[in-house]
Amino acid sequence: MIKVSASKLRNNLFDYLDKASEGETIIIQRNNREVARLVPIHQMNWRDKMSIQPELLVSPEEIVEPMNDIWEEYV
């Protein structure tokens, strides 16, 4: 997300349009207050930007396996 003043946006409009087309959101400010947002048409998937892939510490079967010892008093 990029914050830019309205006058800076006006002076460099095509540069900011290029950034928006690459997936960046541009916040337009007037007197240090947000007045508008320039957002890309197609939002990039946040998963594509991840540099670290999450890793499970247990097997998928263990995740869905019932925990009998916790539920014994309720059964």
C-alpha positions as a Markdown table, in Angstrom:
| # | Residue | x | y | z |
|---|---|---|---|---|
| 1 | Met | 0.0 | 0.0 | 0.0 |
| 2 | Ile | 1.4 | 3.4 | -1.0 |
| 3 | Lys | 0.3 | 6.7 | 0.4 |
| 4 | Val | 0.6 | 9.7 | -1.8 |
| 5 | Ser | -0.6 | 13.3 | -1.8 |
| 6 | Ala | -3.1 | 14.5 | -4.5 |
| 7 | Ser | -0.5 | 16.9 | -6.0 |
| 8 | Lys | 2.2 | 14.2 | -6.2 |
| 9 | Leu | -0.3 | 11.8 | -7.7 |
| 10 | Arg | -1.3 | 14.5 | -10.3 |
| 11 | Asn | 2.4 | 15.0 | -11.2 |
| 12 | Asn | 3.2 | 11.3 | -11.5 |
| 13 | Leu | -0.2 | 9.8 | -12.5 |
| 14 | Phe | 1.1 | 7.3 | -15.0 |
| 15 | Asp | 3.8 | 6.0 | -12.6 |
| 16 | Tyr | 1.1 | 5.3 | -10.0 |
| 17 | Leu | -1.2 | 3.8 | -12.6 |
| 18 | Asp | 1.6 | 1.4 | -13.5 |
| 19 | Lys | 2.0 | 0.5 | -9.8 |
| 20 | Ala | -1.7 | -0.1 | -9.5 |
| 21 | Ser | -1.8 | -2.3 | -12.6 |
| 22 | Glu | 1.0 | -4.4 | -10.9 |
| 23 | Gly | -1.3 | -5.0 | -7.9 |
| 24 | Glu | -0.4 | -2.2 | -5.6 |
| 25 | Thr | -3.1 | -0.2 | -3.7 |
| 26 | Ile | -2.6 | 3.6 | -3.8 |
| 27 | Ile | -4.0 | 5.7 | -1.0 |
| 28 | Ile | -4.6 | 9.3 | -2.1 |
| 29 | Gln | -4.4 | 12.0 | 0.7 |
| 30 | Arg | -5.3 | 15.6 | 0.9 |
| 31 | Asn | -4.0 | 17.5 | 3.9 |
| 32 | Asn | -2.7 | 14.2 | 5.3 |
| 33 | Arg | -6.2 | 12.7 | 5.3 |
| 34 | Glu | -7.2 | 9.8 | 3.2 |
| 35 | Val | -9.7 | 10.9 | 0.5 |
| 36 | Ala | -9.6 | 8.1 | -2.0 |
| 37 | Arg | -8.0 | 4.8 | -3.0 |
| 38 | Leu | -6.7 | 3.6 | -6.3 |
| 39 | Val | -7.0 | -0.2 | -6.4 |
| 40 | Pro | -6.1 | -2.7 | -9.1 |
| 41 | Ile | -8.9 | -4.3 | -11.0 |
| 42 | His | -7.6 | -7.8 | -10.2 |
| 43 | Gln | -6.4 | -8.2 | -6.6 |
| 44 | Met | -3.4 | -10.4 | -6.3 |
| 45 | Asn | -3.8 | -13.5 | -4.2 |
| 46 | Trp | -2.0 | -12.8 | -0.9 |
| 47 | Arg | -0.9 | -16.4 | -0.9 |
| 48 | Asp | 1.2 | -15.7 | -4.0 |
| 49 | Lys | 3.2 | -13.0 | -2.1 |
| 50 | Met | 4.1 | -15.3 | 0.8 |
| 51 | Ser | 7.8 | -16.1 | 1.0 |
| 52 | Ile | 7.4 | -18.8 | 3.7 |
| 53 | Gln | 5.1 | -21.8 | 3.1 |
| 54 | Pro | 3.2 | -22.9 | 6.2 |
| 55 | Glu | 4.1 | -26.4 | 7.4 |
| 56 | Leu | 2.0 | -28.7 | 9.5 |
| 57 | Leu | 3.7 | -30.1 | 12.6 |
| 58 | Val | 1.3 | -33.1 | 12.6 |
| 59 | Ser | -0.2 | -35.2 | 10.0 |
| 60 | Pro | -3.6 | -34.2 | 8.5 |
| 61 | Glu | -5.1 | -37.4 | 10.0 |
| 62 | Glu | -4.0 | -36.3 | 13.5 |
| 63 | Ile | -5.7 | -32.9 | 13.0 |
| 64 | Val | -9.2 | -34.5 | 12.5 |
| 65 | Glu | -8.7 | -37.3 | 14.9 |
| 66 | Pro | -10.9 | -37.0 | 18.0 |
| 67 | Met | -9.2 | -36.1 | 21.3 |
| 68 | Asn | -10.8 | -38.7 | 23.5 |
| 69 | Asp | -9.0 | -37.8 | 26.7 |
| 70 | Ile | -10.4 | -34.2 | 26.5 |
| 71 | Trp | -14.0 | -35.3 | 25.8 |
| 72 | Glu | -14.2 | -38.3 | 28.2 |
| 73 | Glu | -16.2 | -36.4 | 30.9 |
| 74 | Tyr | -18.7 | -35.2 | 28.3 |
| 75 | Val | -19.4 | -38.6 | 26.6 |
